[in-house]
Amino acid sequence: MIRLLNVSMMPPGVGQPVLRNLTLTVPKGEFRWLLGPSGAGKSSLLRLLTLETRPSAGQMDLLGVSVSQASRSTLRNLRRRIGFVPQDYRLIGEWTVFDNVALPLRLRGASERDTRREAFAVLEWLDVVHLADKRPGTLSGGEQQRAAIARALIGRPELLLADEPTNALEDAQARRLLSTFQELVDMGTTVIVATHNEALVREAPAKSIDLRDGSLADPAPQDEPALHRSGTL
C-alpha cells in the first residue's frame, strides 16, 4: 500500500515546494494513472515513490514502511521491492540487453543460473528475447523501452512505477504493455503509470492521481475499475 499524508517536497535551492500537501492512498494490487501537464509535479512524485528523495514535510508509507523514520538499510531493502521504468531508459550502452536486464539480480547476489533463468523468462514474457545479445545503441526506441521494462520487472516488484512507458511504442505494443500491467495487478503488484497519452487513458479507464501545480486536482470518481479490460487490451 502507498499512503501519503500532507506530503510536501521542496528541493534544495528552490524557492517554493514542487509538491504541496498531497494526501492519497493506493491500495495493494491496484492500478493508477498519474496525470497532469508538464510541470505539474509528476516527476517529483515519482522521485518520492522511487525513494530517490524523501518528503520535506508530511508522512509517507510505502509497502508498510514509514519512509521518514526508516534507516538507510531499511530503505535499501525497500528499494529492492520497487521497480521503475524511467522515461530515458537508462540502459548501459556497453552491455547487452541481457546484461542490462540481469543487473538488479546480480546486484542482489543471485546465482548466475537463477539470473539467466529469470532474465530469459521476463524477456520472453515481453516478446523481446531475440534482443538478448544486442546492445542498446542498435535498438529502436520501442525496443529500448521494452528492455527497460524487462529490467524493472525482473525483481518481481511489489510496486511498479513507469514514466511515460508507451512513448516510443506503436499502438499494438502499447496495448500489449497495458495487458502486461494488468497481469501484474492481477498478481498483486501495485502499478502507477505517468502519461500524457489521453487516448490511451480513454482506452483503458482507471482511477487516476491528477496533479496540477504540485497539488492534487479534483479526485477521480471512486467507482471506476482498477484497470478496465477492453477488447483491445
N, C-alpha and C positions, 0 to 999 in steps of 0.2 A: 504494500500500500504506500501511496505518496500522500503526505499531509503537510501543507504549508499553512501557517497561521501568522498573519500580519507580517509577511516576509518582505523586506526591502533590500535592495542591493545598490551600493554606491561605490564604484571602483575608485581607487586612489587617484587623486588629481582631477576628479570630475566634480563639477560644482553642484550637481543635482543627482538624485538617485535614478538609475535606469530601470529599476523595478520598484513599485510602491505598494506596500500594504496588501500583498497578494495572500488571499485565503482560499484554498481549494483542496479538494480531496479526490484522488483517483484510486479506486479500489483495486485490489489484486486481480489480474486477469482481465482487464478492460482495455479498450482502445480509445484514444483521444486524438483528434486533430488539434494541432497547435497553429492558430491562425492569427493574422494581423498584418498590417502593411509594414514595409521596410522601416526600421527604426522603432517598431512597437515594443521591442524587448524580447522577441522570441529567442534570439541567440543568447541573450543574457540568462534567460530561464533555463535553456539547455546547459549552459555553463554551470549553473547551480546543480541541476539534476545529474550531471556527469561528475560532480564533485571537483570540478576544476577550481571552484572558489566556494566560499561559504557566505551565507547571508550576512548583511551588515546589521540587520535587526530582524526580530521575529524568530519563529521556531520552524524548523524543517525536519520532518521524519521521513526516512527512506527505508523501505523494506524492514521496518521495525527498529531502525536505528535512529536515535536523536543525533543529527549531524553536528549541531552546535556544541554538544558535550562529548563527542566521540574523540578518542585518541587517534594518533596517526596510524597505528597498527590496525585499529578498527576500521578506519576509513579506507586503508589499503585493501583489507579483505572485502569491504563493501563494494569497492570499485570493480572487483572481480565478478560481482553479481550483476553488473550493468554493462550492456552492450551499446555502442554508439556508432552511428554511421554519419560521418561528417560530410558536409557539402563539398569539400575539396578532396575527399577520398583519403588523403594522407598515406598513400601506398609508398613503399620504399622502392625506388626505381631500379636499384641494382639487384633486387631479389626477384625470384619468380613469383607468380601468383600463389603457388602452393606455399612458399615460404612466408609470404605476407599473411596468408590466411592462418597458417600454423603458429604464428608468433605468439598469440595470447597463451596457448597451451604450453609452448616451450618456456615462456616466462614463468609459468607456474610449476615447471619441473616435471611435466608429464613425460612418460616414456615415449620414445620415438615411434614405437609400434602403435600406441594409443593415439598419438598425434596424427600419424598418417591415416589411421582408420577414420578419425573424426573429421580431418580436413577433407578427405575424399568424399565422405558422406555428405558434408554440407555443400561441397562444390557440385556434387551430383544432384542434390535436392534443388539447387538453384540453376541447374542445367548449364553449368559453366566448367564442368570437369575437363573439357577439352582445352581449357586455357591454363591448366595447372603448370605447365612448363614455360609459359610465356612470361615476358616482363611487362610491367605496366605501360611503358612507353610505346609498346607495339599494339596496344588495345584501343578500341574506340571508347568514347566517354561512357556509353552504356555498359560496356564490358568492365571497365574500371569500377563503375558504380556497383555492379553485382559482386565483384571481387571484394570491395569494401564491406558490402552487406554480409558476405560469407565470413569475413574476419570477425565481424560483430556478433555473428550467430554461433561461432564455433564453441564458445564457452557456455552455451545454453543459458543465456542470461535470464534473470527473473524480471528485469526491466530492460526494454529496448527503446532507445531514443534515436530518431532519424531526422536529419536536417535536409529537407528538400530531396528525398531519396529517388524521386521519379524524374528529376530534371533532365537527365541525359538518356531517359528510356523512351522507346517507342510506346504507343498506346497499349499494344498487346503485352509488352514487357511490364508496363506499369500495372496492368490488371493482374498479371501473374504475381507481381510483388505483393499487391494487396491481398491476394489469395494466400501467399506465404505468411503475411502478417496475421491473417485470420486463423491460420493453423496454429501460430504461436499463441494467440489469445485463447484458442480452444485448449491449449496445453497448460494454460495458467500464467503465461507471460503477460505483463503489462506493457503496452506498446503506445508510444507517443510519437506522432509524425508531424513535423513542421512542414507546411507547404503554402505556396501561393496559387496552386493549381485549383481554381474554383470549379472547373469541370470535373475534376477527379473527386472533389468533395461532394459535388452533387450526385455523382455516380455511386459513391459509397458513403451515404449519410451516416454520421455518428456524432456522439457528443463532442463538444469542442472546448478548448481553452482559447478564448478570443481576447487578444491583448490590444490595447490602444494606449500609446504614450506611457508604457510601463505599468499600466493598471489593467485589471480585468474589465472588459466590456460587459454588456448585459449578458448574463449567463444563458447558455443554450437551453432549450426545453429539456426536461429531465426524463421524458418518456421516449426518447429516441433509442434505438438499439445500439449496442456497443459497437457493432460494425455490421451494416446491412449487407446481406448476401444477395446481390443481384445476379441476374443470369449472366452478366458479363465478367464476373469475378471468378 
